[in-house]
Amino acid sequence: MKEEIIKPGIVRRIVEKVENDNGMIVSPETADTILTAFLDTVADILSEGDSIKLKGYMTIYPQLYK
């Protein structure tokens, strides 16, 4: 692992990517709110035992261990 990136770094990267790719201005607060909502939604789905498939990005599924 080269580097550990924590939430503020991810938020900064999201803001930069949106601005560079779309020319849109998005505030760090908005990016943080959307990221938090996305991660909370993922956690809710996994806690219900369901899986998530975002084609072209990732598949996440719950797996229980003893």
All heavy atoms as TSV, in Angstrom:
chain	resi	resn	atom	element	x	y	z
A	1	MET	N	N	0.848	-1.171	0.000
A	1	MET	CA	C	0.000	0.000	0.000
A	1	MET	C	C	0.894	1.233	0.000
A	1	MET	O	O	1.733	1.403	0.870
A	1	MET	CB	C	-0.902	-0.037	1.235
A	1	MET	CG	C	-1.816	1.123	1.338
A	1	MET	SD	S	-3.126	0.974	2.577
A	1	MET	CE	C	-2.227	0.838	4.089
A	2	LYS	N	N	0.698	2.080	-0.973
A	2	LYS	CA	C	1.528	3.271	-1.095
A	2	LYS	C	C	1.122	4.372	-0.132
A	2	LYS	O	O	1.959	5.008	0.481
A	2	LYS	CB	C	1.465	3.818	-2.516
A	2	LYS	CG	C	2.100	2.925	-3.546
A	2	LYS	CD	C	2.098	3.467	-4.951
A	2	LYS	CE	C	1.307	4.693	-5.205
A	2	LYS	NZ	N	1.246	5.170	-6.548
A	3	GLU	N	N	-0.170	4.601	-0.008
A	3	GLU	CA	C	-0.625	5.767	0.738
A	3	GLU	C	C	-2.009	5.490	1.312
A	3	GLU	O	O	-2.830	4.812	0.692
A	3	GLU	CB	C	-0.693	6.959	-0.221
A	3	GLU	CG	C	-1.099	8.250	0.379
A	3	GLU	CD	C	-1.151	9.383	-0.643
A	3	GLU	OE1	O	-0.899	9.146	-1.844
A	3	GLU	OE2	O	-1.458	10.495	-0.224
A	4	GLU	N	N	-2.266	5.997	2.479
A	4	GLU	CA	C	-3.604	5.915	3.066
A	4	GLU	C	C	-4.281	7.264	2.862
A	4	GLU	O	O	-3.771	8.294	3.315
A	4	GLU	CB	C	-3.515	5.585	4.549
A	4	GLU	CG	C	-4.873	5.487	5.206
A	4	GLU	CD	C	-4.772	5.132	6.668
A	4	GLU	OE1	O	-4.601	6.067	7.485
A	4	GLU	OE2	O	-4.834	3.940	6.983
A	5	ILE	N	N	-5.410	7.228	2.179
A	5	ILE	CA	C	-6.129	8.468	1.892
A	5	ILE	C	C	-7.401	8.467	2.727
A	5	ILE	O	O	-8.208	7.545	2.627
A	5	ILE	CB	C	-6.442	8.590	0.390
A	5	ILE	CG1	C	-5.143	8.569	-0.400
A	5	ILE	CG2	C	-7.242	9.865	0.118
A	5	ILE	CD1	C	-5.312	8.466	-1.876
A	6	ILE	N	N	-7.554	9.476	3.550
A	6	ILE	CA	C	-8.722	9.563	4.414
A	6	ILE	C	C	-9.790	10.446	3.774
A	6	ILE	O	O	-9.566	11.058	2.717
A	6	ILE	CB	C	-8.321	10.057	5.828
A	6	ILE	CG1	C	-7.660	11.425	5.767
A	6	ILE	CG2	C	-7.408	9.038	6.505
A	6	ILE	CD1	C	-7.351	12.027	7.132
A	7	LYS	N	N	-10.947	10.518	4.413
A	7	LYS	CA	C	-12.119	11.166	3.822
A	7	LYS	C	C	-11.865	12.564	3.261
A	7	LYS	O	O	-12.289	12.852	2.135
A	7	LYS	CB	C	-13.258	11.181	4.836
A	7	LYS	CG	C	-14.576	11.594	4.250
A	7	LYS	CD	C	-15.683	11.467	5.275
A	7	LYS	CE	C	-16.995	11.902	4.691
A	7	LYS	NZ	N	-18.055	11.883	5.711
A	8	PRO	N	N	-11.177	13.466	3.977
A	8	PRO	CA	C	-10.955	14.794	3.380
A	8	PRO	C	C	-10.195	14.730	2.050
A	8	PRO	O	O	-10.477	15.517	1.136
A	8	PRO	CB	C	-10.145	15.535	4.446
A	8	PRO	CG	C	-10.490	14.855	5.730
A	8	PRO	CD	C	-10.690	13.413	5.367
A	9	GLY	N	N	-9.276	13.801	1.928
A	9	GLY	CA	C	-8.541	13.643	0.675
A	9	GLY	C	C	-9.422	13.135	-0.443
A	9	GLY	O	O	-9.288	13.550	-1.600
A	10	ILE	N	N	-10.341	12.242	-0.103
A	10	ILE	CA	C	-11.276	11.735	-1.110
A	10	ILE	C	C	-12.210	12.851	-1.554
A	10	ILE	O	O	-12.460	13.022	-2.752
A	10	ILE	CB	C	-12.070	10.534	-0.559
A	10	ILE	CG1	C	-11.123	9.361	-0.291
A	10	ILE	CG2	C	-13.174	10.120	-1.524
A	10	ILE	CD1	C	-11.743	8.219	0.469
A	11	VAL	N	N	-12.705	13.621	-0.598
A	11	VAL	CA	C	-13.597	14.745	-0.923
A	11	VAL	C	C	-12.878	15.730	-1.842
A	11	VAL	O	O	-13.437	16.179	-2.852
A	11	VAL	CB	C	-14.104	15.440	0.364
A	11	VAL	CG1	C	-14.784	16.760	0.041
A	11	VAL	CG2	C	-15.050	14.526	1.133
A	12	ARG	N	N	-11.628	16.057	-1.524
A	12	ARG	CA	C	-10.859	16.985	-2.360
A	12	ARG	C	C	-10.713	16.434	-3.781
A	12	ARG	O	O	-10.877	17.160	-4.764
A	12	ARG	CB	C	-9.481	17.241	-1.743
A	12	ARG	CG	C	-8.693	18.325	-2.467
A	12	ARG	CD	C	-7.297	18.527	-1.909
A	12	ARG	NE	N	-6.442	17.395	-2.269
A	12	ARG	CZ	C	-6.019	16.441	-1.438
A	12	ARG	NH1	N	-6.338	16.466	-0.161
A	12	ARG	NH2	N	-5.249	15.461	-1.857
A	13	ARG	N	N	-10.433	15.138	-3.894
A	13	ARG	CA	C	-10.285	14.526	-5.229
A	13	ARG	C	C	-11.593	14.555	-6.013
A	13	ARG	O	O	-11.591	14.756	-7.222
A	13	ARG	CB	C	-9.773	13.097	-5.105
A	13	ARG	CG	C	-8.318	13.031	-4.704
A	13	ARG	CD	C	-7.858	11.604	-4.626
A	13	ARG	NE	N	-6.470	11.526	-4.209
A	13	ARG	CZ	C	-5.662	10.535	-4.530
A	13	ARG	NH1	N	-6.087	9.534	-5.260
A	13	ARG	NH2	N	-4.420	10.533	-4.110
A	14	ILE	N	N	-12.710	14.328	-5.324
A	14	ILE	CA	C	-14.015	14.386	-5.990
A	14	ILE	C	C	-14.255	15.789	-6.539
A	14	ILE	O	O	-14.643	15.954	-7.703
A	14	ILE	CB	C	-15.148	13.981	-5.020
A	14	ILE	CG1	C	-15.062	12.486	-4.698
A	14	ILE	CG2	C	-16.523	14.333	-5.605
A	14	ILE	CD1	C	-15.968	12.046	-3.563
A	15	VAL	N	N	-14.021	16.798	-5.712
A	15	VAL	CA	C	-14.217	18.193	-6.136
A	15	VAL	C	C	-13.345	18.494	-7.353
A	15	VAL	O	O	-13.820	19.060	-8.346
A	15	VAL	CB	C	-13.913	19.161	-4.973
A	15	VAL	CG1	C	-13.852	20.597	-5.462
A	15	VAL	CG2	C	-14.946	19.018	-3.867
A	16	GLU	N	N	-12.079	18.106	-7.300
A	16	GLU	CA	C	-11.164	18.352	-8.419
A	16	GLU	C	C	-11.617	17.627	-9.677
A	16	GLU	O	O	-11.579	18.189	-10.777
A	16	GLU	CB	C	-9.749	17.924	-8.036
A	16	GLU	CG	C	-9.105	18.820	-6.999
A	16	GLU	CD	C	-7.785	18.264	-6.462
A	16	GLU	OE1	O	-7.385	17.145	-6.845
A	16	GLU	OE2	O	-7.164	18.959	-5.630
A	17	LYS	N	N	-12.050	16.367	-9.541
A	17	LYS	CA	C	-12.463	15.582	-10.710
A	17	LYS	C	C	-13.693	16.197	-11.369
A	17	LYS	O	O	-13.757	16.313	-12.592
A	17	LYS	CB	C	-12.741	14.142	-10.321
A	17	LYS	CG	C	-13.153	13.261	-11.464
A	17	LYS	CD	C	-12.522	11.912	-11.346
A	17	LYS	CE	C	-12.789	11.033	-12.532
A	17	LYS	NZ	N	-11.973	11.359	-13.676
A	18	VAL	N	N	-14.675	16.590	-10.563
A	18	VAL	CA	C	-15.884	17.203	-11.119
A	18	VAL	C	C	-15.528	18.495	-11.845
A	18	VAL	O	O	-15.998	18.748	-12.957
A	18	VAL	CB	C	-16.934	17.456	-10.013
A	18	VAL	CG1	C	-18.080	18.321	-10.530
A	18	VAL	CG2	C	-17.470	16.141	-9.465
A	19	GLU	N	N	-14.682	19.304	-11.232
A	19	GLU	CA	C	-14.293	20.573	-11.865
A	19	GLU	C	C	-13.501	20.335	-13.147
A	19	GLU	O	O	-13.745	20.990	-14.156
A	19	GLU	CB	C	-13.491	21.423	-10.889
A	19	GLU	CG	C	-14.337	22.007	-9.771
A	19	GLU	CD	C	-13.536	22.781	-8.741
A	19	GLU	OE1	O	-12.294	22.819	-8.832
A	19	GLU	OE2	O	-14.166	23.337	-7.830
A	20	ASN	N	N	-12.565	19.390	-13.122
A	20	ASN	CA	C	-11.733	19.135	-14.300
A	20	ASN	C	C	-12.509	18.466	-15.426
A	20	ASN	O	O	-12.308	18.783	-16.596
A	20	ASN	CB	C	-10.527	18.272	-13.927
A	20	ASN	CG	C	-9.527	19.018	-13.074
A	20	ASN	OD1	O	-9.471	20.240	-13.079
A	20	ASN	ND2	N	-8.748	18.276	-12.318
A	21	ASP	N	N	-13.394	17.520	-15.088
A	21	ASP	CA	C	-14.106	16.762	-16.115
A	21	ASP	C	C	-15.330	17.489	-16.656
A	21	ASP	O	O	-15.689	17.332	-17.814
A	21	ASP	CB	C	-14.534	15.399	-15.578
A	21	ASP	CG	C	-13.363	14.461	-15.329
A	21	ASP	OD1	O	-12.210	14.830	-15.641
A	21	ASP	OD2	O	-13.596	13.344	-14.817
A	22	ASN	N	N	-15.991	18.269	-15.807
A	22	ASN	CA	C	-17.266	18.862	-16.202
A	22	ASN	C	C	-17.287	20.382	-16.164
A	22	ASN	O	O	-18.274	20.989	-16.569
A	22	ASN	CB	C	-18.395	18.337	-15.295
A	22	ASN	CG	C	-18.502	16.831	-15.359
A	22	ASN	OD1	O	-18.529	16.253	-16.427
A	22	ASN	ND2	N	-18.540	16.188	-14.207
A	23	GLY	N	N	-16.257	20.975	-15.601
A	23	GLY	CA	C	-16.231	22.424	-15.485
A	23	GLY	C	C	-17.229	22.962	-14.478
A	23	GLY	O	O	-17.464	24.156	-14.406
A	24	MET	N	N	-17.830	22.055	-13.696
A	24	MET	CA	C	-18.805	22.458	-12.688
A	24	MET	C	C	-18.087	22.772	-11.385
A	24	MET	O	O	-17.060	22.200	-11.086
A	24	MET	CB	C	-19.822	21.331	-12.430
A	24	MET	CG	C	-20.696	21.013	-13.623
A	24	MET	SD	S	-21.747	19.571	-13.349
A	24	MET	CE	C	-22.530	19.969	-11.812
A	25	ILE	N	N	-18.665	23.662	-10.632
A	25	ILE	CA	C	-18.146	23.976	-9.300
A	25	ILE	C	C	-19.010	23.224	-8.289
A	25	ILE	O	O	-20.237	23.347	-8.292
A	25	ILE	CB	C	-18.207	25.493	-9.015
A	25	ILE	CG1	C	-17.418	26.275	-10.068
A	25	ILE	CG2	C	-17.715	25.782	-7.613
A	25	ILE	CD1	C	-15.952	25.986	-10.106
A	26	VAL	N	N	-18.365	22.444	-7.453
A	26	VAL	CA	C	-19.073	21.744	-6.397
A	26	VAL	C	C	-18.315	22.027	-5.098
A	26	VAL	O	O	-17.085	21.989	-5.072
A	26	VAL	CB	C	-19.195	20.238	-6.701
A	26	VAL	CG1	C	-17.935	19.492	-6.453
A	26	VAL	CG2	C	-20.311	19.596	-5.952
A	27	SER	N	N	-19.038	22.348	-4.061
A	27	SER	CA	C	-18.368	22.677	-2.800
A	27	SER	C	C	-17.904	21.404	-2.103
A	27	SER	O	O	-18.506	20.341	-2.281
A	27	SER	CB	C	-19.310	23.451	-1.879
A	27	SER	OG	O	-20.307	22.591	-1.362
A	28	PRO	N	N	-16.856	21.502	-1.321
A	28	PRO	CA	C	-16.411	20.345	-0.534
A	28	PRO	C	C	-17.519	19.826	0.387
A	28	PRO	O	O	-17.634	18.617	0.599
A	28	PRO	CB	C	-15.224	20.876	0.263
A	28	PRO	CG	C	-14.710	22.019	-0.537
A	28	PRO	CD	C	-15.930	22.628	-1.174
A	29	GLU	N	N	-18.341	20.724	0.917
A	29	GLU	CA	C	-19.439	20.311	1.790
A	29	GLU	C	C	-20.446	19.445	1.034
A	29	GLU	O	O	-20.938	18.445	1.554
A	29	GLU	CB	C	-20.140	21.533	2.392
A	29	GLU	CG	C	-19.280	22.325	3.342
A	29	GLU	CD	C	-18.299	23.277	2.649
A	29	GLU	OE1	O	-18.425	23.538	1.422
A	29	GLU	OE2	O	-17.384	23.747	3.349
A	30	THR	N	N	-20.760	19.837	-0.200
A	30	THR	CA	C	-21.693	19.069	-1.028
A	30	THR	C	C	-21.097	17.709	-1.363
A	30	THR	O	O	-21.785	16.686	-1.269
A	30	THR	CB	C	-22.043	19.835	-2.317
A	30	THR	OG1	O	-22.664	21.068	-1.955
A	30	THR	CG2	C	-22.979	19.041	-3.207
A	31	ALA	N	N	-19.834	17.683	-1.759
A	31	ALA	CA	C	-19.169	16.417	-2.079
A	31	ALA	C	C	-19.148	15.507	-0.854
A	31	ALA	O	O	-19.402	14.304	-0.961
A	31	ALA	CB	C	-17.759	16.669	-2.590
A	32	ASP	N	N	-18.873	16.079	0.320
A	32	ASP	CA	C	-18.852	15.306	1.560
A	32	ASP	C	C	-20.232	14.733	1.866
A	32	ASP	O	O	-20.352	13.558	2.240
A	32	ASP	CB	C	-18.371	16.177	2.713
A	32	ASP	CG	C	-18.284	15.411	4.006
A	32	ASP	OD1	O	-17.323	14.634	4.160
A	32	ASP	OD2	O	-19.178	15.577	4.866
A	33	THR	N	N	-21.265	15.513	1.689
A	33	THR	CA	C	-22.632	15.060	1.945
A	33	THR	C	C	-23.004	13.907	1.019
A	33	THR	O	O	-23.578	12.900	1.454
A	33	THR	CB	C	-23.631	16.224	1.772
A	33	THR	OG1	O	-23.297	17.248	2.710
A	33	THR	CG2	C	-25.064	15.779	1.983
A	34	ILE	N	N	-22.668	14.037	-0.253
A	34	ILE	CA	C	-22.995	12.992	-1.226
A	34	ILE	C	C	-22.182	11.730	-0.948
A	34	ILE	O	O	-22.725	10.617	-0.989
A	34	ILE	CB	C	-22.775	13.510	-2.665
A	34	ILE	CG1	C	-23.815	14.590	-2.971
A	34	ILE	CG2	C	-22.852	12.365	-3.679
A	34	ILE	CD1	C	-23.559	15.363	-4.233
A	35	LEU	N	N	-20.908	11.872	-0.656
A	35	LEU	CA	C	-20.062	10.716	-0.343
A	35	LEU	C	C	-20.584	9.996	0.892
A	35	LEU	O	O	-20.704	8.764	0.910
A	35	LEU	CB	C	-18.612	11.149	-0.136
A	35	LEU	CG	C	-17.638	10.043	0.271
A	35	LEU	CD1	C	-17.547	8.960	-0.797
A	35	LEU	CD2	C	-16.270	10.632	0.573
A	36	THR	N	N	-20.933	10.734	1.933
A	36	THR	CA	C	-21.462	10.136	3.159
A	36	THR	C	C	-22.773	9.406	2.884
A	36	THR	O	O	-22.978	8.281	3.349
A	36	THR	CB	C	-21.657	11.216	4.237
A	36	THR	OG1	O	-20.384	11.803	4.522
A	36	THR	CG2	C	-22.241	10.641	5.507
A	37	ALA	N	N	-23.653	10.023	2.111
A	37	ALA	CA	C	-24.930	9.387	1.769
A	37	ALA	C	C	-24.691	8.098	0.975
A	37	ALA	O	O	-25.350	7.077	1.225
A	37	ALA	CB	C	-25.806	10.350	0.975
A	38	PHE	N	N	-23.759	8.123	0.040
A	38	PHE	CA	C	-23.441	6.934	-0.751
A	38	PHE	C	C	-22.922	5.809	0.143
A	38	PHE	O	O	-23.398	4.675	0.074
A	38	PHE	CB	C	-22.407	7.276	-1.832
A	38	PHE	CG	C	-21.912	6.073	-2.579
A	38	PHE	CD1	C	-22.705	5.464	-3.531
A	38	PHE	CD2	C	-20.662	5.540	-2.315
A	38	PHE	CE1	C	-22.253	4.325	-4.223
A	38	PHE	CE2	C	-20.212	4.419	-2.984
A	38	PHE	CZ	C	-21.004	3.811	-3.945
A	39	LEU	N	N	-21.967	6.135	1.011
A	39	LEU	CA	C	-21.383	5.104	1.874
A	39	LEU	C	C	-22.398	4.581	2.889
A	39	LEU	O	O	-22.422	3.378	3.178
A	39	LEU	CB	C	-20.138	5.651	2.566
A	39	LEU	CG	C	-18.975	5.971	1.622
A	39	LEU	CD1	C	-17.851	6.644	2.388
A	39	LEU	CD2	C	-18.483	4.734	0.901
A	40	ASP	N	N	-23.240	5.446	3.418
A	40	ASP	CA	C	-24.300	4.995	4.328
A	40	ASP	C	C	-25.271	4.059	3.613
A	40	ASP	O	O	-25.720	3.057	4.180
A	40	ASP	CB	C	-25.065	6.191	4.913
A	40	ASP	CG	C	-24.268	6.969	5.947
A	40	ASP	OD1	O	-23.222	6.460	6.419
A	40	ASP	OD2	O	-24.692	8.100	6.282
A	41	THR	N	N	-25.600	4.383	2.380
A	41	THR	CA	C	-26.496	3.546	1.586
A	41	THR	C	C	-25.872	2.184	1.323
A	41	THR	O	O	-26.535	1.146	1.448
A	41	THR	CB	C	-26.853	4.240	0.255
A	41	THR	OG1	O	-27.465	5.501	0.549
A	41	THR	CG2	C	-27.803	3.402	-0.568
A	42	VAL	N	N	-24.589	2.161	0.981
A	42	VAL	CA	C	-23.873	0.900	0.778
A	42	VAL	C	C	-23.902	0.065	2.057
A	42	VAL	O	O	-24.201	-1.133	2.022
A	42	VAL	CB	C	-22.417	1.154	0.315
A	42	VAL	CG1	C	-21.586	-0.121	0.374
A	42	VAL	CG2	C	-22.397	1.728	-1.097
A	43	ALA	N	N	-23.621	0.683	3.195
A	43	ALA	CA	C	-23.631	-0.034	4.472
A	43	ALA	C	C	-25.023	-0.594	4.768
A	43	ALA	O	O	-25.144	-1.739	5.233
A	43	ALA	CB	C	-23.169	0.892	5.596
A	44	ASP	N	N	-26.077	0.180	4.506
A	44	ASP	CA	C	-27.444	-0.294	4.732
A	44	ASP	C	C	-27.756	-1.505	3.863
A	44	ASP	O	O	-28.327	-2.492	4.338
A	44	ASP	CB	C	-28.464	0.818	4.444
A	44	ASP	CG	C	-28.419	1.954	5.444
A	44	ASP	OD1	O	-27.823	1.779	6.537
A	44	ASP	OD2	O	-28.975	3.033	5.129
A	45	ILE	N	N	-27.396	-1.437	2.600
A	45	ILE	CA	C	-27.663	-2.535	1.670
A	45	ILE	C	C	-26.933	-3.792	2.111
A	45	ILE	O	O	-27.513	-4.890	2.143
A	45	ILE	CB	C	-27.265	-2.130	0.236
A	45	ILE	CG1	C	-28.238	-1.071	-0.297
A	45	ILE	CG2	C	-27.233	-3.346	-0.698
A	45	ILE	CD1	C	-27.783	-0.391	-1.577
A	46	LEU	N	N	-25.663	-3.660	2.459
A	46	LEU	CA	C	-24.880	-4.822	2.888
A	46	LEU	C	C	-25.412	-5.396	4.197
A	46	LEU	O	O	-25.435	-6.617	4.385
A	46	LEU	CB	C	-23.406	-4.448	3.015
A	46	LEU	CG	C	-22.702	-4.084	1.710
A	46	LEU	CD1	C	-21.275	-3.637	1.995
A	46	LEU	CD2	C	-22.728	-5.231	0.717
A	47	SER	N	N	-25.847	-4.534	5.115
A	47	SER	CA	C	-26.363	-5.023	6.392
A	47	SER	C	C	-27.663	-5.805	6.215
A	47	SER	O	O	-28.008	-6.631	7.048
A	47	SER	CB	C	-26.569	-3.861	7.370
A	47	SER	OG	O	-27.667	-3.069	6.978
A	48	GLU	N	N	-28.375	-5.566	5.125
A	48	GLU	CA	C	-29.586	-6.318	4.811
A	48	GLU	C	C	-29.268	-7.642	4.113
A	48	GLU	O	O	-30.169	-8.422	3.806
A	48	GLU	CB	C	-30.511	-5.472	3.936
A	48	GLU	CG	C	-31.030	-4.231	4.645
A	48	GLU	CD	C	-31.686	-3.234	3.724
A	48	GLU	OE1	O	-31.753	-3.476	2.495
A	48	GLU	OE2	O	-32.131	-2.187	4.224
A	49	GLY	N	N	-27.983	-7.878	3.837
A	49	GLY	CA	C	-27.571	-9.125	3.192
A	49	GLY	C	C	-27.596	-9.080	1.681
A	49	GLY	O	O	-27.369	-10.090	1.015
A	50	ASP	N	N	-27.871	-7.918	1.115
A	50	ASP	CA	C	-27.922	-7.771	-0.343
A	50	ASP	C	C	-26.552	-7.377	-0.875
A	50	ASP	O	O	-25.665	-6.976	-0.129
A	50	ASP	CB	C	-28.957	-6.712	-0.730
A	50	ASP	CG	C	-30.371	-7.117	-0.340
A	50	ASP	OD1	O	-30.673	-8.324	-0.392
A	50	ASP	OD2	O	-31.163	-6.230	0.025
A	51	SER	N	N	-26.379	-7.511	-2.186
A	51	SER	CA	C	-25.115	-7.119	-2.812
A	51	SER	C	C	-25.340	-5.908	-3.708
A	51	SER	O	O	-26.472	-5.553	-4.025
A	51	SER	CB	C	-24.525	-8.278	-3.623
A	51	SER	OG	O	-25.392	-8.643	-4.676
A	52	ILE	N	N	-24.231	-5.301	-4.090
A	52	ILE	CA	C	-24.258	-4.093	-4.919
A	52	ILE	C	C	-23.390	-4.350	-6.138
A	52	ILE	O	O	-22.254	-4.799	-6.013
A	52	ILE	CB	C	-23.696	-2.889	-4.137
A	52	ILE	CG1	C	-24.533	-2.634	-2.890
A	52	ILE	CG2	C	-23.602	-1.654	-5.029
A	52	ILE	CD1	C	-23.856	-1.728	-1.900
A	53	LYS	N	N	-23.924	-4.063	-7.302
A	53	LYS	CA	C	-23.142	-4.187	-8.532
A	53	LYS	C	C	-23.220	-2.873	-9.284
A	53	LYS	O	O	-24.291	-2.452	-9.719
A	53	LYS	CB	C	-23.664	-5.329	-9.401
A	53	LYS	CG	C	-22.824	-5.544	-10.659
A	53	LYS	CD	C	-23.337	-6.685	-11.498
A	53	LYS	CE	C	-22.795	-7.965	-10.920
A	53	LYS	NZ	N	-23.079	-9.127	-11.774
A	54	LEU	N	N	-22.099	-2.192	-9.390
A	54	LEU	CA	C	-21.996	-0.972	-10.179
A	54	LEU	C	C	-21.124	-1.315	-11.384
A	54	LEU	O	O	-19.896	-1.303	-11.304
A	54	LEU	CB	C	-21.368	0.153	-9.346
A	54	LEU	CG	C	-22.128	0.512	-8.069
A	54	LEU	CD1	C	-21.325	1.506	-7.233
A	54	LEU	CD2	C	-23.496	1.061	-8.390
A	55	LYS	N	N	-21.790	-1.652	-12.479
A	55	LYS	CA	C	-21.071	-2.147	-13.656
A	55	LYS	C	C	-19.976	-1.183	-14.081
A	55	LYS	O	O	-20.177	0.020	-14.166
A	55	LYS	CB	C	-22.036	-2.385	-14.811
A	55	LYS	CG	C	-22.952	-3.543	-14.548
A	55	LYS	CD	C	-23.785	-3.886	-15.753
A	55	LYS	CE	C	-24.643	-5.082	-15.388
A	55	LYS	NZ	N	-25.087	-5.804	-16.528
A	56	GLY	N	N	-18.809	-1.734	-14.307
A	56	GLY	CA	C	-17.658	-0.949	-14.716
A	56	GLY	C	C	-16.876	-0.370	-13.550
A	56	GLY	O	O	-15.847	0.258	-13.754
A	57	TYR	N	N	-17.398	-0.544	-12.330
A	57	TYR	CA	C	-16.725	0.013	-11.155
A	57	TYR	C	C	-16.408	-1.050	-10.109
A	57	TYR	O	O	-15.261	-1.279	-9.774
A	57	TYR	CB	C	-17.560	1.132	-10.522
A	57	TYR	CG	C	-17.657	2.342	-11.395
A	57	TYR	CD1	C	-18.772	2.556	-12.192
A	57	TYR	CD2	C	-16.626	3.268	-11.456
A	57	TYR	CE1	C	-18.854	3.675	-13.015
A	57	TYR	CE2	C	-16.708	4.386	-12.279
A	57	TYR	CZ	C	-17.827	4.576	-13.052
A	57	TYR	OH	O	-17.906	5.671	-13.863
A	58	MET	N	N	-17.456	-1.681	-9.562
A	58	MET	CA	C	-17.207	-2.632	-8.491
A	58	MET	C	C	-18.438	-3.471	-8.217
A	58	MET	O	O	-19.552	-3.108	-8.589
A	58	MET	CB	C	-16.810	-1.912	-7.209
A	58	MET	CG	C	-17.937	-1.090	-6.605
A	58	MET	SD	S	-17.492	-0.192	-5.134
A	58	MET	CE	C	-17.110	1.399	-5.834
A	59	THR	N	N	-18.195	-4.606	-7.562
A	59	THR	CA	C	-19.241	-5.431	-6.995
A	59	THR	C	C	-18.895	-5.623	-5.536
A	59	THR	O	O	-17.759	-5.967	-5.203
A	59	THR	CB	C	-19.319	-6.796	-7.710
A	59	THR	OG1	O	-19.624	-6.559	-9.093
A	59	THR	CG2	C	-20.412	-7.663	-7.103
A	60	ILE	N	N	-19.851	-5.378	-4.662
A	60	ILE	CA	C	-19.634	-5.518	-3.226
A	60	ILE	C	C	-20.723	-6.453	-2.703
A	60	ILE	O	O	-21.897	-6.275	-3.026
A	60	ILE	CB	C	-19.753	-4.170	-2.495
A	60	ILE	CG1	C	-18.823	-3.123	-3.110
A	60	ILE	CG2	C	-19.466	-4.339	-1.007
A	60	ILE	CD1	C	-19.052	-1.726	-2.572
A	61	TYR	N	N	-20.312	-7.434	-1.929
A	61	TYR	CA	C	-21.295	-8.343	-1.357
A	61	TYR	C	C	-20.883	-8.717	0.058
A	61	TYR	O	O	-19.698	-8.721	0.387
A	61	TYR	CB	C	-21.443	-9.597	-2.222
A	61	TYR	CG	C	-20.159	-10.336	-2.455
A	61	TYR	CD1	C	-19.774	-11.367	-1.592
A	61	TYR	CD2	C	-19.323	-10.010	-3.506
A	61	TYR	CE1	C	-18.571	-12.027	-1.793
A	61	TYR	CE2	C	-18.132	-10.667	-3.718
A	61	TYR	CZ	C	-17.757	-11.679	-2.855
A	61	TYR	OH	O	-16.568	-12.341	-3.041
A	62	PRO	N	N	-21.876	-9.015	0.889
A	62	PRO	CA	C	-21.556	-9.388	2.265
A	62	PRO	C	C	-21.032	-10.825	2.314
A	62	PRO	O	O	-21.493	-11.686	1.557
A	62	PRO	CB	C	-22.893	-9.267	2.988
A	62	PRO	CG	C	-23.915	-9.481	1.931
A	62	PRO	CD	C	-23.312	-8.964	0.664
A	63	GLN	N	N	-20.065	-11.056	3.162
A	63	GLN	CA	C	-19.556	-12.410	3.343
A	63	GLN	C	C	-19.256	-12.572	4.836
A	63	GLN	O	O	-18.528	-11.777	5.430
A	63	GLN	CB	C	-18.274	-12.618	2.529
A	63	GLN	CG	C	-17.793	-14.049	2.573
A	63	GLN	CD	C	-16.766	-14.325	1.500
A	63	GLN	OE1	O	-16.454	-13.477	0.677
A	63	GLN	NE2	N	-16.256	-15.521	1.498
A	64	LEU	N	N	-19.865	-13.588	5.410
A	64	LEU	CA	C	-19.709	-13.829	6.841
A	64	LEU	C	C	-18.592	-14.820	7.081
A	64	LEU	O	O	-18.425	-15.788	6.350
A	64	LEU	CB	C	-21.018	-14.358	7.434
A	64	LEU	CG	C	-22.231	-13.438	7.285
A	64	LEU	CD1	C	-23.482	-14.131	7.824
A	64	LEU	CD2	C	-21.997	-12.124	8.008
A	65	TYR	N	N	-17.812	-14.579	8.106
A	65	TYR	CA	C	-16.732	-15.463	8.529
A	65	TYR	C	C	-16.986	-15.915	9.956
A	65	TYR	O	O	-17.600	-15.199	10.735
A	65	TYR	CB	C	-15.378	-14.740	8.469
A	65	TYR	CG	C	-14.964	-14.337	7.078
A	65	TYR	CD1	C	-15.248	-13.059	6.598
A	65	TYR	CD2	C	-14.305	-15.220	6.249
A	65	TYR	CE1	C	-14.869	-12.674	5.321
A	65	TYR	CE2	C	-13.936	-14.857	4.973
A	65	TYR	CZ	C	-14.209	-13.582	4.510
A	65	TYR	OH	O	-13.833	-13.215	3.247
A	66	LYS	N	N	-16.502	-17.092	10.293
A	66	LYS	CA	C	-16.623	-17.578	11.667
A	66	LYS	C	C	-15.764	-16.770	12.596
A	66	LYS	O	O	-14.736	-16.316	12.305
A	66	LYS	CB	C	-16.200	-19.028	11.762
A	66	LYS	CG	C	-17.228	-19.976	11.212
A	66	LYS	CD	C	-16.802	-21.397	11.459
A	66	LYS	CE	C	-17.859	-22.350	10.990
A	66	LYS	NZ	N	-17.517	-23.706	11.229
